[in-house]
């Protein structure tokens, strides 16, 4: 049976290194995008619809029409909100025709242990159902290993401290190459061994 598999892209880097700006460019022309927008960086972008309640989010993913959705959690237990968002992504992608999911600042809502329930299901089962995931974090040593273990590729921006060694090891990149990265420079490495270096030309907005 042929499947339209998605990709899981791990995006790593220090604050203002270029992570979010890079992901925005990857998805800017795609019609079905859903974002865990914990810092409200996406909701005011052109074409995105801001959602602030679970009811709004659940209603939005009932449709198979193109939409660009940014969920800004109302507060409370953020891990529980993220779990709900993950379940909605799975619903939208699996039953409504595939989608792109962007999860910001994963260290805030996951731990180095096993991924939270619905997020773990999305990571393990979502890709083969046509869901592509951009998983973003400044501190991957503090985020879940399920995402790292299922990655299709890594996009590594400038890191600091112990994060340099951790992400270099996980992405199978030479430590000195990761240490040499400057703001807005990145290395893109696939699990099949392809490596690309690049630099983001900043066009305004947050650097991520």
N, C-alpha and C positions, 0 to 999 in steps of 0.2 A: 504494500500500500504506500503510495507516495504522499508525503505530507509537506505542507508549506511551513517549515520550521522557522521560528524566530531566533534572535540572537540575544545573548546576555552580555552586555558590555559593562565592565567594571571601570569606573572613572574615579581616579584618585588624585589628590593634590591639596596643598595648603590653601587657606583662605585667600581669595583674590588671585589665584594662580591661573584661572581660565576655564575651570571645569564646566560651570553652568553655561557660559557663553559658547563653548564648543558643542555641548549637547543641543543647545537651541538651534544651532546651524544644521545639525544632523536632522532635526525634525521639523524645520520651519516650513517645509512644503508638503508635509504629510497630513492627510485628512483626519486621521483618528488617533488622537494623542490624549493621554490621561496622566496628570502629574500629581504627585504627593508634594504639595507646594508649601512646605512647612514655614518658609520665610517670606511667603507672598512675593516671590520674584517673577512668577510666570503669569499670575492672574490678570495683570494689567497689560500684558502684551497683546498686540493686535490679533484678533481671531480667537482668543481664549475666553472661555466662559467661566467666571468665578463661582465656585460652589462652597458654601460654608456650613451646611448641615448634612447629616447622614441622609435625610429624606431627599434633599436635592440631588445628592450623589447617586443614590439608588434609583431615583426616577430617571436620571440622565443616562444610565447604562442600560436601560430597558430598550433603547432605540438602536436600530442598526444603521442609522444615518450618520454621515460624517460629523464629527464634533471634536473640538479641542477643549479639554476640560482641565481646570486647575482646582484641586481641592485644598482649601485653606482650613485646616481643622480648627474648630471653635475653642479649643482648650481642653482642660480636663486631663484624662489619661491618654497621652499621645500614642503610647504603644497600642492601646486598644483601638484608637482611631485609625492607626496605620493598619492594623489587622483587618478592620472593616474595609478600608480603602483597597487593600490587597484582594479581598474577596470580591469586591465590585469590579476590579480589573479582570479577574478571572471570568466573572460572569459576562462582562462586555466582550472580551476577546474570544472566549470559547463559543458563546452562543450567538454573538452578533457580528462575527466576521473578522476577527483579528484586530490588533491595535498595537500602539507603541505606549509603553509605560515608562515614566520617569520618576524615580524615587530619590528625593533629595535627602542629604544628611542622615544616612542610615545609622550612624553611630548613636544618634539620639533615640532611635526606636528599636534597635536590635542589640544583641550582645555577641561576644565571641563564641558563645555556645550555639546550639542548634537554632535555626531561624524560627521566629514566631510562627504559629500554626498556619494562618492563611498566607502569609508571605512565603513560608516554606513550600506550601502547595503550589503557589504561583511559580516559584523558582524551579521546582522539580517537574511540574506538569504543563506549565504555560507555554514553554518554547515550542513543543510539538503541536500546539494548538494555534500557532500563528501569532503569538504574543512576543514582541521584542521588548527587552527591558534594558534601560540605562540606569544602573545603580551607582549612586554618587555618594562619596564620603571623603571628608578630610582625614579621618583616622580609621583606616581599614583594620588595624589591629584591634579596634574596639567594636567593630561591626561583625555580622555573622559570617561564619565560614561556609555556610551553605551556598551563598552567592559566589564567593571566591571559587569554591569547588566546582560550580557549574558554569563558570565563565566561558564565553566564546572568544573574548578578546579583552585586553586591558588597554586603557588610555591613561597614561601616567603623566601628570603635571608635576611641577616643583613640589617637593615635600620637605619636611623639617624633622630634625631629631631622629628618634627611633623609627619613625614612619618610613624613612628612606630605605633602610635595610629590609624592613618587612615587605614593602610593596615590590622592591627589586627582586626579592626571593620568590614571591608569589607569581609575579609576571615573568620570571625567568629572564631577567635583564641584568647586565653587568652593573654592579653597584656604582661604579664610577660614572656611568652614563646617566643614572638617575640623580646622582649628586651634582652633576654639571648642569642640570636643567635650570633655566632662568624663568621668571614669570612669563606666562603665555606660550612657553615652549612645551612640547609634549612628545612622548614616544608612544606609538600605537603598536601593540604586539598581540598577535593571534596565538591561539593554542597550537596551531600547526607550524609555528616558527617564523611567520612573516613579521618583519619589523619595519616601521615607517617613522621617520622623525619629521616634525613639523613645528610651525609657529603660528599662533593665532593672531591675526591682524585685527586689533580691537576696533569695533565700530560703534562703541557706546553701550551703555547699560552696565549691569554688574559683571564683574570678572569671574565670579563664582569661586 
